[in-house]
Amino acid sequence: MNLSFQQICFEDNIHIADIIRSVLKEHGLNKPGTVYTDPTTDAMFQLFQTEGSIYWIAKNDNEIIGGCGIFPTRGLPKGYAEMVKLYVSSAYQGQKVGYQLMEICFDSAVKMGYDKLYLETLPELDKAVSIYERCGFQLLKEPLGDSGHFACQIWMQKELK
């Protein structure tokens, strides 16, 4: 695999939206309250022009195979950002692409001055949850902030060092 990472550009919008929706559909999560129906999924480049945010794209050669971002979600406590839209194409899952994307996001969050990361996910994505736990995320009893993703039932946070 010839893996590389870069910040999202406008031309990446359609490709990363396709990956996000295909992964969610494979898990039966193509429903309201998830990023599947979130209008920002089709305009990721534009969304990540927000101050305090960044989105990383993973490529194998020139093929986009995944992405992950940091976003200052409305309503989060001071010092927090949300790790958002971590999706890797099914063909590349299990090859540590998601782990590498998270590491890049952790570094980016620290450089942007964040102390903690928050994320929301769903029980159907249990493999991702176990990876989050191995990377230092801990379960929360209730959501933080106002992501608008009301279908999410798992909330986690990580202390950044």
C-alpha atoms as one frame of an Amber mdcrd trajectory, in Angstrom:
protein
   0.000   0.000   0.000   1.277   3.479  -0.923  -0.486   5.506   1.775  -0.434
   9.301   1.971  -2.384  11.914   3.917  -3.422  15.431   2.954  -5.893  18.066
   4.035  -9.214  17.915   2.226  -9.657  19.890  -0.988 -12.863  20.767  -2.842
 -12.446  17.938  -5.358 -12.461  15.394  -2.506 -16.063  16.209  -1.467 -17.868
  13.694  -3.660 -15.375  10.886  -2.983 -15.365  11.136   0.814 -19.177  11.523
   0.890 -19.459   8.294  -1.129 -17.167   6.451   1.308 -19.069   7.728   4.352
 -22.446   6.743   2.931 -21.301   3.338   1.673 -19.828   2.392   5.076 -22.970
   3.518   6.901 -25.209   1.679   4.425 -23.178  -1.542   4.883 -23.988  -1.376
   8.601 -27.670  -0.502   8.096 -27.076   3.034   9.344 -28.374   4.944   6.328
 -30.937   6.750   8.448 -31.791  10.181   9.873 -29.755  11.397  12.819 -26.473
  10.147  11.350 -23.993  11.779   9.003 -25.685   9.775   6.226 -28.414  12.432
   6.008 -26.330  15.351   7.320 -26.115  17.954   4.502 -22.533  18.807   5.488
 -21.460  15.329   4.307 -21.701  16.622   0.722 -19.720  19.787   1.499 -16.855
  18.602   3.682 -14.272  20.964   2.219 -16.536  23.926   2.912 -17.371  22.707
   6.433 -13.709  22.351   7.333 -12.957  25.957   6.488 -14.378  26.662   9.963
 -11.767  28.097  12.304 -10.421  25.458  14.693 -11.187  22.575  12.335  -9.217
  20.332  10.004 -10.051  17.274   7.894  -7.501  14.739   6.703  -7.898  12.538
   3.628  -6.124   9.174   3.315  -5.097   8.064  -0.160  -3.649   4.876  -1.546
  -1.753   6.108  -4.588  -4.329   8.614  -5.908  -7.439   6.812  -4.647  -9.235
   8.367  -1.671  -9.773   5.598   0.857 -10.833   7.447   3.995 -10.825  10.533
   6.145 -11.093  11.938   9.660 -11.424  15.420  11.120 -11.405  17.677  14.138
 -14.266  20.132  14.545 -15.217  22.724  17.201 -18.767  21.451  17.612 -21.189
  23.972  19.086 -21.842  23.542  22.794 -18.732  21.540  23.709 -16.968  22.470
  26.955 -13.939  24.788  26.786 -10.841  23.034  25.464 -12.810  20.318  23.633
 -13.118  19.543  19.939 -15.007  16.697  18.317 -13.256  14.026  16.282 -15.646
  13.620  13.372 -16.390  11.665  10.247 -13.765   8.925  10.621 -14.555   6.567
   7.776 -12.379   4.160   5.819 -13.464   2.384   2.657 -14.419  -1.241   3.376
 -11.631  -2.557   1.148  -9.057  -0.893   3.422 -10.546  -1.577   6.845  -8.337
  -3.636   9.137  -5.148  -2.171   7.646  -4.614   0.527  10.318  -5.664   3.398
   8.021  -8.218   4.613  10.582  -5.648   4.397  13.359  -3.186   6.496  11.342
  -5.904   9.060  10.564  -6.701   9.318  14.277  -3.033   9.820  15.194  -2.790
  12.668  12.672  -5.975  14.183  14.116  -4.659  13.864  17.685  -1.525  15.777
  16.657  -3.591  18.396  14.824  -5.891  18.875  17.828  -2.924  19.437  20.153
  -1.394  21.946  17.705  -4.736  23.793  17.590  -4.735  24.029  21.385  -7.392
  21.480  22.304  -7.101  19.532  25.580  -9.751  16.863  24.965 -11.460  15.147
  22.074 -15.065  14.026  22.049 -16.749  11.636  19.631 -20.149  10.127  18.980
 -20.818   6.773  17.386 -23.269   3.894  17.158 -23.287   0.366  18.649 -23.356
  -1.158  15.157 -19.831   0.213  14.643 -18.471  -1.952  17.463 -15.086  -2.535
  15.796 -14.549   1.220  15.700 -15.567   1.535  19.359 -12.930  -1.012  20.392
 -10.297   0.907  18.389 -11.345   4.161  20.070 -10.952   2.504  23.474  -7.469
   1.232  22.572  -6.561   4.799  21.556  -7.527   6.169  24.967 -11.164   7.187
  24.520 -13.410   6.552  27.516 -17.170   6.097  27.539 -19.423   8.928  28.711
 -22.945   8.571  30.111 -24.439  11.357  28.002 -23.639  13.458  24.940 -21.686
  16.709  24.979 -22.326  19.600  22.615 -24.856  19.851  19.830 -23.742  17.767
  16.846 -27.305  17.187  15.649 -26.626  13.440  15.310 -29.439  12.293  17.557
 -29.175   8.641  16.454 -25.753   8.245  18.095 -25.935   6.265  21.324 -22.267
   6.060  22.293 -20.320   9.096  23.480 -16.620   9.076  24.302 -13.829  11.463
  25.234 -10.044  11.386  25.209  -7.548  13.449  27.164  -4.854  14.799  24.845
  -1.267  14.909  26.097
